[in-house]
């Protein structure tokens, strides 16, 4: 039973090492560069953002229902 535990621990350790090697090979950028890129993206796409520009009433599926004027 102890041999089975050791082989399980070894398999877990190999899996962890494989994952760490994968993560170490990922290309990284500086936080300042990522922040600059994100800011530029937001500024370039601000005119498309419905939270900033609002939703046209004809396109808004959540607008309040209109009451019927015939009754």
C-alpha positions in Angstrom: 0.0 0.0 0.0 2.9 2.3 0.7 4.3 1.7 -2.7 1.0 2.8 -4.3 1.1 6.0 -2.2 4.6 6.8 -3.3 3.7 6.3 -7.0 0.6 8.5 -6.6 2.7 11.2 -5.0 5.3 10.9 -7.8 2.6 11.2 -10.4 1.2 14.3 -8.7 4.7 15.8 -8.5 5.3 15.1 -12.2 2.0 16.8 -13.1 2.9 19.8 -11.0 6.3 20.1 -12.6 4.8 19.9 -16.1 2.3 22.6 -15.2 5.0 24.9 -13.8 7.1 24.4 -16.9 4.2 25.4 -19.0 3.5 28.5 -17.0 7.1 29.5 -17.0 7.2 29.4 -20.8 4.3 31.9 -21.1 5.3 35.2 -22.7 4.8 38.0 -20.1 4.6 41.8 -20.4 5.0 44.5 -17.8 2.0 45.7 -15.9 2.6 49.2 -17.1 2.5 48.1 -20.7 -0.7 46.1 -20.1 -2.3 49.1 -18.4 -1.4 51.3 -21.3 -2.8 48.9 -23.9 -6.0 48.5 -21.9 -6.4 52.3 -21.6 -5.8 52.8 -25.4 -8.3 50.0 -26.2 -10.9 51.6 -23.9 -10.4 55.1 -25.5 -10.6 53.7 -29.0 -13.8 51.8 -28.3 -15.6 54.3 -26.0 -17.9 55.4 -28.8 -19.3 51.8 -29.0 -19.8 51.3 -25.3 -23.5 51.4 -24.3 -22.6 52.1 -20.7 -20.9 55.4 -21.7 -23.1 56.4 -24.7 -26.4 55.0 -23.7 -28.7 52.6 -25.7 -30.9 54.1 -28.4 -34.5 53.7 -27.3 -35.4 51.7 -30.5 -32.7 49.1 -29.8 -33.3 48.8 -26.0 -35.1 45.6 -25.2 -35.3 46.6 -21.5 -37.2 49.9 -22.1 -40.4 50.4 -20.0 -43.5 49.1 -21.8 -45.7 51.8 -23.4 -49.3 51.9 -22.2 -52.1 51.6 -24.6 -53.7 54.9 -25.5 -57.0 53.3 -26.8 -58.4 52.4 -23.4 
